[in-house]
Amino acid sequence: MKSLQNSAFYFLVFLLFIQCKEVTKKETTLASSKNEIQYAKGLEIYKYSGFSILKITNPWPNAKESFTYILQEKNGIIPDSLKQFPLIQIPLKSIVVTSTTHIPALELLGVENTLVGFPNTNYISSVKTRKLIDAGKVREVGVNENLNTEVLIDMKPDVIVSFGLNNSNPTLDNLQKSGLKVMLNGDWTEQSPLGKAEWIKFFGALYGLDSKADTIFAKIEKEYKTTLELAKKATTKPTVLSGAMYQEQWYVPQGESWAALFLKDAQSQYLWANTKGNGSLSVPFEVILEKAQKADFWIAPGDFSSLKQMSDSNPHYNQFASFKNKKVYSYSLNKGAKGGIVYFELASSRPDLVLKDLIKIVHPELVPNYKLFFFQKLE
């Protein structure tokens, strides 16, 4: 009898040992999954059987916080170690987004019909999504800083995709306390052209369309790299000025910014390319005039739509060679039905088109048959 008890004891110990090994094996597998993201610095996606881990590692500039979300497929089993994080059931059936930069991703994935709310729909330029708005399928949900909690509770979207400028987000906190699912999206903090575009994979993961998102991004990446190689055939590097005056100061993109990197890739000599930082740099007018008076091109001079509007705003603009020679190019003329600027909505998703535009401007001989998409010459 004692021998039988000993055998049972050792058998139980053996079972526990096997189970511990299995748990250890699962946890090791969980930790060793490959991050699916290549270019984006603030996004990580790890895929597993039945679920994915989505991490937002840079929700706002210089953020010390990061946010982890678990995307659960139907009947997917979530390990206990991950149950501390917000759980999102996928694929989504309804969504509220809060930035126009999210609209192209939904459309490229073919899920724009799931959009049920947006703050200030007049900003949306896309013809396809505007039809949904006009049909009453997309509701107004306030403004980003003060989303309408009552409307959102009534709508009960599967997820609200928003963004934060810093770690103080009382509106989003209130929405979460009301039982709504809120996800932060940090696409706007990315600086590399392909890094921004890769955020389509964020939405691909939410809809279980990872493969489709990968395919779409791969095409954009290939087109961008092909255009980049074409630009290297340029034999000159024209000088470029950017920005405009605002309250006695001229604001130019810093040398590590998204806009400046495009100008570099287009084989132009952006005159503030050597400055550090990825935001805007405030420069006195006298310094701008001294350095850029003879610049070959003036690209993105604010929201002006004509040379006359520019000179009426500030007669000093007439002193620049690029202005006199009518080599000023703006993205502000290409607008949606309600006045939203297409560039602000679509450019981050289609860096290949932005790069082609810039090459057409500074090296037209390289793309003789290409027609400008975002930018237009001011008259």
Beta strands, then each sheet from edge to edge (+ up, - down):
strand 1: 43-48
strand 2: 51-56
strand 3: 67-72
strand 4: 87-89
strand 5: 95-97
strand 6: 115-118
strand 7: 139-140
strand 8: 142-143
strand 9: 146-147
strand 10: 159-162
strand 11: 182-184
strand 12: 239-242
strand 13: 244-246
strand 14: 249-253
strand 15: 269-270
strand 16: 280-283
strand 17: 297-299
strand 18: 328-330
strand 19: 376-377
sheet 1: 1+ 2- 3+ 4+
sheet 2: 7+ 6+ 5+ 10+ 11+
sheet 3: 8+ 9-
sheet 4: 15+ 12+ 17+ 18+ 19-
sheet 5: 13+ 14- 16+
end
